[in-house]
């Protein structure tokens, strides 16, 4: 533990505004922005209120897909009994809904890489919230080549999303929109 702490401390000032982790021996720097975190917090609160006690969310917890992919969804809906196990990683088969909030550095990962990985593993619903573009992309009906269903909905008002768990309503009026998406 001391060795890992010593390695991470070398990077504390190297990446201002980024969270650094050591993943499979590699240093991974992830941007931390208030809009990203606020969107996750708001969605968690909003969606959790609409779900029964049998469902729970995990956030930024490892989901091993293969040797090459260990993804950490911003939010993932899993059975509450599994969430209550309080593990450091969960299998992708438990996920009923994956949610990603796009940051400037995650555009390709969220729209392409995770799109393919989530669909290939049969995650029934994938929601991409994009504060830079001020829209939500809903994806459903997963298959080996991606999701067969897709809607892009601009932020503004209440949006209803049908999932395998239940119909969810999301008020996008209060979600943060990046004033300078460049």
N, C-alpha and C positions, 0 to 999 in steps of 0.2 A: 504494500500500500504506500509506503514512504517513497519507493522508487517511482511509482506512477504519479504521485503528488509532485515529486521533484521534476518530472518531465513536463507536466502541465504548467508548472509555475514559470518555466522558460518561455511559454507562449502567452502569458497573461497580458503583456503590453504589445505583443506583435500584431494582434488583430483587434484593434479597438472596435467595439460595437458588435463583436462576434463572440459566440460561445464556442469554446474549443473542447474537443473530446478526443480520446484515443480509441479508435475503432479498428479492430484487427491489426493493430500495430501501426496504423496510419493516423496522423493528426487530421481531423476534420473540423473545419471552421464553419459554423452556421450563423447566418445573420440573425440578430435579435433586434426587432423593431417594435415600437409600441403598437402600431396598427396590426401587426401580425398577432401579437399576444392578446390584444384587446378583442380582435375578431374571434379567436379561439375561446376566450373566456365568455364572451357574449353567446356564442353558439352553444357551448357546453351548458350554460345556464338555461337558455331557451329550449334546447332539445330535451334536456333531462326532465324538465317540468312536464313534457308531453308524453314521456315514456313511463311504463309501469315499473314497479320495484324489481321486476325480473331482469331489467337491463341496466348496464352500467357503461361508463366511458373510461377509456384509458387514453393517455396523451403522451406522446413522445416515448413510448415504451417499445422496445425492440420486437419486431416481427420477422423471424428468419424465414425467408422465401427459398433460398438456396445458398450454396457456398458463396455466390457472388452478390447476393442481395439480402441485406438485413435492414429492412425499412422501418421507420418510426413515424407512423401517421400522426398528424397534428391531433386528430381525434379518431378513435375507433370504438364502435359500439359492439360490445360483447355481452354474453350473459352475465348477470350480476354475480352469480355463484363463482364464475371464473375470475371476475374482477376482484372479488373478495379474497381470492387466494394470494393476492398481492405479489405476483411474480415479477421478475425482471424481463421476461419475454413470454410471448404467447404465440401459438400457431395461427397462421392466417385463416385456417378453416373456422375459427371462432368468430371472425369479423362479419357482421351483418351490414355495416355501413362504415365506410372510410371517408374521412373529411380531411382535405388539405387546404391550407391557406397559402396562396402564392406570394412569394417574396421576389424581389428582382433577381435574385440568384437562383431561384428554384423553378423558374418557368419551364424549362425543358424537363426537369425531373418530375414535376407535378403533372404536366400535360402529356408527356410521352412515356417516360420510364415507369412511373407508378401506374399510369393508365394501363400499360401492357401487363405489368406484374400483377396488379389487382385483378384484372379481368382473367388472366390465365389461371389464377388460383381460385376463381369463382366467387370473389367477393361481390354479393348481389347489387350493392349500390355504392357509388363513388360520387362525392360532391366536391367540386373545386370552387372555392371562393377566391375571387381575384380582386383585391383592393386597388390594384393599378388600373384595371379595366372596368371596375365597378360592375362586375357581373358574376353570376353563379352558373357553373356548368354541372348539370345533373347527368349521370351516366348509370345505365341499368342494363340488364340482360347480358351478363358477361359470357365471353367465349374465348377460344384460343387466340383469336386475332384481335381482340379488343371488345369493347361494349357495343352491342347492336343498337341500343337506345341512347339518344343524346339530345339534350336541350340546352341552349344557352339563353339565360334569362337576365336582362339588365337589372341592377339594383333599383329599388323603388317600390315601396309598398310590401304587402304580404305575398309570399310565394308558397304554394303548396307543393310538397314533394311526396310522391307515393314511394314507400319503401316496402321491403318484405316484412318489416315489423309492424308498421302502421303509417298512416298519412301524417306528415309533419308540416307544420306551418312555420315559416321563417319570415320575420319582419326585417326586411333588408334596409329600411330607411335609416336605422341607427348604426348600421355596420360602417366601420371606417372606410373612407375612400382616400387614396393617396392623392394629395393635391398636386404633386409633381412626380408623375410616374416615369420620368426619364431615367 
